[in-house]
Structure formats: C-alpha cells, structure tokens
Amino acid sequence: MGNSPAREGPVTVQSVDRAVTVLEILARDGEAGVTQIAAELGVHKSTAFRLVSALEHRDLVTQDGERGKYRLGLGIVRLAGATTARMDVVQIGRPVCRELAAQIGETVNLTLLSGHEVLYVDQVAGPSTLQPKNWVGRRLPTHATSNGKVLLAHLPPDRLADHLACPLERLTERTVTDRGALEDELAAVRDRGYATAVDELEFGLTAIAAPVRDARGEVTATVSGSGPSFRLPADRIPAVASAVCRAADEISRRLGWTP
C-alpha cells in the first residue's frame, strides 16, 4: 500500500479509520465477534482483536463474557452525553442569559469544565457593553476566573486535588497562586453560592459566577456576569451576584433540577 492515502479526500490514519468502522459495525448490528469484524474490515483476526482491545480499554466497547461478542460500551454513552449536555445548557440557558445581560447591563457567559480548563460555550453582551471580547470557544485557567472557581469548588476531593496539583500561573498581580489560599477561597465559594474574580484574569476585569446544576443536582456548568472593574465596584458586586445566582438557579430548574 505504501504511504499514500487509501482513498481520495482527507488523509486518514488507517488504524483510526478502522477503529471507527468497528464502532459503526457494532452500532449497526448491536454486537459482533472478532471473526465478523475482521471479515468486514478485510484484515486478519489478530488485527481486529487489537482494535477491539484498544476500544475496550477506553470503555468504548465491551465484551459479552459468555458469547465472546462485542457491543458498544458506556464510554460511547459518556461521550454522547457530554455533547448532548453541552448543547442542552446552551439552548436552555440562552434566553435566561439574555434576560440577565439586560438586567445587569454586562456580558454574560456560560461555561463548562474541560480537562483542567474552563471552556466558554456561550456569550450574551449586555446593553452597556461596547464590542465585548468574544470568549466563546476559549479555554481559560480555572484558578483565575470566577467560572473556574465555581467549577473547582464543586469537584469531588480527588479531582480537586488533581487540579490543584498543577502549577497556578500568575496572570496579574491579583491572581491567586497559593494553593492554600485558593482552597480557602473555594470553601467560601461553596458557602456563599458564587465566586468572584477581580483583576485576576485581566487587570480591569471583574466577574461574578454561580453554579448551574443538572437534573441530579451536580454542578455541570456556570453562568457569569462580567465587565470593567470600574463598572463593577465592590459595592455593586452583591446585587450582581444575586442576579447571577437567580439566573443560574433558573437554568438549573429548566435542566430538571429541583432544590
């Protein structure tokens, strides 16, 4: 075959292409054995076995112990669920975010935790905002953002320890880089129900975030209001935080959460 692509169009990595084909076979037939998979791929049984073993290691397929056949695993459900959850929170949260942006007059963002970073998935500009920076699609440090602090504050202890084991980068002179100080702040976030970041990500930027919960009550997203620090001074933060918390609770309610 050489090093040329197997077919015209985008170049594909052969093993990845075959692995995806295995998943498609299982999705089509429900279950299949190594012999059938090998035949459909046009490869030796040992090659097919290595493919399904790799997929099984990632929980993307699972094997029936008695019959030895493979079917799609819970890893597929997990991946599909993450995509669905992201789409749901954006679609369901958008009207609430619009109302919040109009109420506080500042930029409103929806975020999710992605790896060790905050992923911004939606944004609505308030009437006071002139050409706001577009955060959608950006990944930012958890420790330097109000959204990130909310997400960290509601992680299980083992996952939080994993996050805090990473170096805390200093982005401004106000960024919290001491692990102990950050843990104290996260405890305060859990107590009061919201997080703030004043001049911590960028000098001159203040943000207030609150948790969004899914139907099981787990914090899976955040909503925040942010703007120039001169428009969000310390004496205005409690009122904005109250509005942000109400919006977060409303999105949570629409996602199926009952306090």
Residue pairs with C-beta under 8 A, 6 or more apart in sequence:
5 11
5 12
6 12
6 14
6 17
15 51
18 41
18 43
18 47
18 51
19 51
19 54
19 55
21 40
21 41
22 37
22 41
22 48
22 51
22 52
22 55
22 61
23 55
23 60
23 61
23 72
23 76
25 32
25 36
25 37
25 40
26 32
26 61
26 70
26 71
26 72
27 72
29 36
30 71
31 64
31 67
31 69
31 70
31 71
32 69
32 70
33 67
33 68
33 69
33 70
34 45
34 48
34 49
34 52
34 68
34 70
35 45
37 48
37 51
37 52
37 70
38 44
38 45
38 47
38 48
41 47
41 48
41 51
52 61
52 63
52 70
55 61
55 73
56 62
56 63
56 70
56 73
58 75
59 73
59 74
59 75
59 78
60 72
60 73
60 75
60 76
61 70
61 71
61 72
61 73
62 70
62 71
62 72
62 73
62 74
63 69
63 70
64 70
64 71
85 112
85 214
85 220
86 112
86 121
88 255
89 110
89 112
89 121
89 212
89 220
89 221
89 251
89 255
90 110
90 121
90 122
92 251
92 254
92 255
93 110
93 122
93 212
93 221
93 223
93 251
93 254
94 122
94 124
96 223
96 247
96 250
96 251
96 254
97 108
97 110
97 122
97 124
97 223
97 247
98 108
98 124
99 247
100 108
100 124
100 223
100 225
100 243
100 244
100 247
101 107
101 108
101 124
101 125
101 126
101 127
101 225
102 126
102 127
103 243
104 126
104 225
104 240
104 243
104 244
105 126
105 127
105 128
105 129
105 227
105 231
106 126
106 128
106 129
106 225
106 226
106 227
106 231
106 232
106 240
107 123
107 124
107 125
107 126
107 129
107 132
107 225
107 226
107 227
108 123
108 124
108 126
108 223
108 224
108 225
108 226
108 247
109 120
109 122
109 123
109 135
109 147
109 223
109 224
109 226
110 120
110 121
110 122
110 123
110 212
110 221
110 222
110 223
111 118
111 119
111 120
111 121
111 147
111 148
111 151
111 209
111 221
111 222
111 224
112 118
112 119
112 121
112 151
112 220
112 221
112 222
113 119
113 142
113 151
113 155
114 139
115 139
116 142
116 163
116 166
117 139
117 140
117 141
117 142
117 148
118 139
118 140
118 141
118 142
118 145
118 147
118 148
118 151
118 222
119 137
119 138
119 139
120 135
120 136
120 137
120 138
120 139
120 140
120 147
121 136
121 137
121 221
122 136
123 132
123 134
123 135
123 136
125 132
126 225
126 227
128 227
128 231
129 227
140 147
140 148
140 201
141 148
141 168
141 169
141 171
141 201
142 148
142 149
142 151
142 152
142 163
143 149
143 152
143 168
143 169
143 175
143 176
143 177
143 182
144 169
144 171
144 175
144 176
144 197
144 200
144 201
145 197
145 200
145 201
145 207
145 209
146 194
146 195
146 196
146 197
146 207
146 208
146 209
146 222
146 224
146 226
147 195
147 207
147 209
147 222
147 224
149 185
149 186
149 189
149 195
149 197
149 209
150 189
150 194
150 195
150 209
150 210
150 211
150 219
150 222
151 211
151 219
151 222
152 160
152 163
152 164
152 182
152 186
153 186
153 187
153 189
153 190
153 195
153 211
154 190
154 211
154 218
154 219
155 163
160 186
164 179
164 182
164 183
168 175
168 176
168 177
168 178
168 179
168 182
169 175
169 177
170 177
171 200
171 201
171 202
172 199
172 200
172 201
172 202
172 203
173 199
173 203
174 198
174 199
174 200
174 203
175 200
175 201
176 182
176 185
176 200
185 195
189 195
193 210
193 211
193 245
194 208
194 209
194 210
194 241
194 244
194 245
195 208
195 209
195 210
196 206
196 207
196 208
196 209
196 237
196 241
197 205
197 206
197 207
197 209
198 206
198 229
198 234
199 205
199 206
199 229
201 207
204 228
204 229
204 230
205 226
205 227
205 228
205 229
206 226
206 227
206 228
206 229
206 232
206 237
207 224
207 225
207 226
208 224
208 225
208 226
208 232
208 237
208 240
208 241
208 244
209 222
209 223
209 224
209 225
209 244
210 222
210 223
210 224
210 241
210 244
210 245
210 247
210 248
210 249
211 219
211 221
211 222
211 248
211 252
212 219
212 220
212 221
212 222
212 223
212 248
212 251
212 252
212 255
213 219
213 220
213 252
213 255
213 257
214 220
214 252
214 255
214 256
214 257
215 255
215 256
215 257
216 257
217 257
221 251
222 248
223 244
223 247
223 248
223 251
224 244
225 240
225 243
225 244
226 232
232 240
249 259
